[in-house]
Amino acid sequence: MPTKDEKSSNVLLIGAGNLGEALLDGMLKNDIDVAVSVRTHDKQLKLSEYYPSLDIRVSGDEIDITGKDVILAVKPNTFYGMKFVGEAKSFISVMAKVPLCDIRDRVSAGFYARAMPNIAAKHEKSVTAITGDEEIRVNTVRLFSSIGRGVWVDSEDELNIATALAGSGPAFLAVVAEAMVDGAVRVGLKRALAEELTEGLFDGFTALLENSKASKIKEDVMSPKGTTAAGLFELESNAVRASFMKAVEAAYIKASKV
């Protein structure tokens, strides 16, 4: 993708909802010169207040993409009602459940890719799975690294699995965090303190996971006849591990249905 240091920019972001704005923030912080296309004047005005020097266009349902590196961040039902005029240099979709074959049928571009960021994009901590044409692999991974970490996968099936893991994962982990807080409150800890400790726990666990395998972390904490062993026995007795595996499987099946 071009940067402000280059002669010209052809990056066009279509859509500026929560994910679109997260992408926009990440690109601007990484000096990627980008124009934005929105559907309403109200959205244009709102964005102009935050980004007064940004090129923000109101395009409606018909958009000229000639010669652009396009990033499409709209809802699938919106996509099917849009008309794209001209041929883009590249076309990257962040829509769920819209396969590349549908995009190729409706959009003319030199190269195509799909990406699935997660909700942590708003904090530049998304892990984003990407697949598509190899010719734009390096630039697309670099682009999504502006909002966290971009990871290339080999097929749309792997993208659907990654969606179940990394896309739905924040909700699964939120259940873990909530349950641990409730468990601490149940045995006597103040909720505010339980929440603070859980927040710190997740922050520290990220560093642990970056430097070790999950199984090794468990082994290092679990001592014979200890408190951790007692707690893990209850988790295994209630099939928590299997439940998480089934949750990922169910999310994958849902993501695979077009």
Stockholm file with secondary structure:
# STOCKHOLM 1.0

chainA/1-258         MPTKDEKSSNVLLIGAGNLGEALLDGMLKNDIDVAVSVRTHDKQLKLSEYYPSLDIRVSGDEIDITGKDVILAVKPNTFYGMKFVGEAKSFISVMAKVPLCDIRDRVSAGFYARAMPNIAAKHEKSVTAITGDEEIRVNTVRLFSSIGRGVWVDSEDELNIATALAGSGPAFLAVVAEAMVDGAVRVGLKRALAEELTEGLFDGFTALLENSKASKIKEDVMSPKGTTAAGLFELESNAVRASFMKAVEAAYIKASKV
#=GR chainA/1-258 SS CCCTTSSCCCEEEECCSHHHHHHHHHHHHTTCCEEEEESCHHHHHHHHHHCTTSEEEECTTEEECTTCEEEECSCHHHHTTCEEESEEEEEEECCTTCCHHHHHHHCEEEEEEEEECCGGGGGTCEEEEEEECGGGHHHHHHHHGGGEEEEECSSHHHHHHHIIIIITHHHHHHHHHHHHHHHHHHTTCCHHHHHHHHHHHHHHHHHHHHHSCHHHHHHHHCCTTCHHHHHHHHHHHTTHHHHHHHHHHHHHHHHHCC
#=GC SS_cons         CCCTTSSCCCEEEECCSHHHHHHHHHHHHTTCCEEEEESCHHHHHHHHHHCTTSEEEECTTEEECTTCEEEECSCHHHHTTCEEESEEEEEEECCTTCCHHHHHHHCEEEEEEEEECCGGGGGTCEEEEEEECGGGHHHHHHHHGGGEEEEECSSHHHHHHHIIIIITHHHHHHHHHHHHHHHHHHTTCCHHHHHHHHHHHHHHHHHHHHHSCHHHHHHHHCCTTCHHHHHHHHHHHTTHHHHHHHHHHHHHHHHHCC
//
